[in-house]
Amino acid sequence: MDPKAKQLLDVFIRNAHKGKPGSLDMRRFLDFTIAVHRENLEASSEEVLDLAMQTDFPEHIAVRLTYVFTYGVELLKRYDEVRR
């Protein structure tokens, strides 16, 4: 994972309510996802899942975050294509 992407993900992880992320938590996670796309940073879904699992997120939350990341990046890529 790109060091800047890891730093942004770490901000989310440090501040998130692990058992039940709230709206501010999700906003931070979406900011991470947007930054990965906008700045073309290296970050994979597997890395996101691994880091979430290593930091006390319940498995079902970690998997859900991975889905949000994966589909968020794909949505942003598609948006860029359609906008041209």
N, C-alpha and C positions, 0 to 999 in steps of 0.2 A: 504494500500500500504506500502510496506517495506520502511523504512526511507531513505535508500540509493537510491532506485528507485525514490522516490519523489524528492530527492535532484538533481538527474540527470535530471529528467523531468523539475524541476524548472529552471535549467540552460538553457535548450532549451526555455522554455516559456519566461523567462526574456529577452532573446536576439533575439527572433524570430520576423520577420516582420509579424505581425498578419494578415494583409489583404492579403498578397501574400508571403508566405514563399519562400525564395530563396534556392539555392543549398547549401550554408553554413548552413542555418537553417535545411534543410533536413538531412544534414550530422550529425548535433548534435542530431536530433531526431533518426536517425538510430543508432548512438552511444548509446543512451539510450536503444533502443530496443535490441541491441546486448548485452549490459551489463545486462539487465534483464535476458536474456537467459543464458549467460555465467556464471553469478554468482548465478543463480537460485533464483532471487529476486521475491518477491510477488508483482505483479502488474496486474490489470485486465483491459480489454478494457473499461469497464464502468468507472473505476477510471480515465483512460486517457481522456476519453470523458468529464467527469465532470470537471476535472481540466482545460482542454482546453476551455470549455464553460464558466468557471468562470473567465477567464483571457482575455477576449476581442477578442478571435478568432471568426470569423463569423462561424455560425453553419455548413455550408458546408465544411469549412476548418477543423473544429474540427472532423467532421464525417470522412473526408478523412484521417486525422492523425490516427484515431482509426482503420480504415481499414489497413493502413500501419503497425501499431503496431501488430494487430491481425495476419495478414498474414506473417509479418516478423518473429514473434515468431514461428509460425507454420513451416515456411520454414527452420528456423534454427534447430528446433527439427528434422524435416525430414532429413536434411543434416547430422546431427549427427547419425541418424539411418542407413542411406545408407553408410556412411563412415566406419562403423564397419565391 
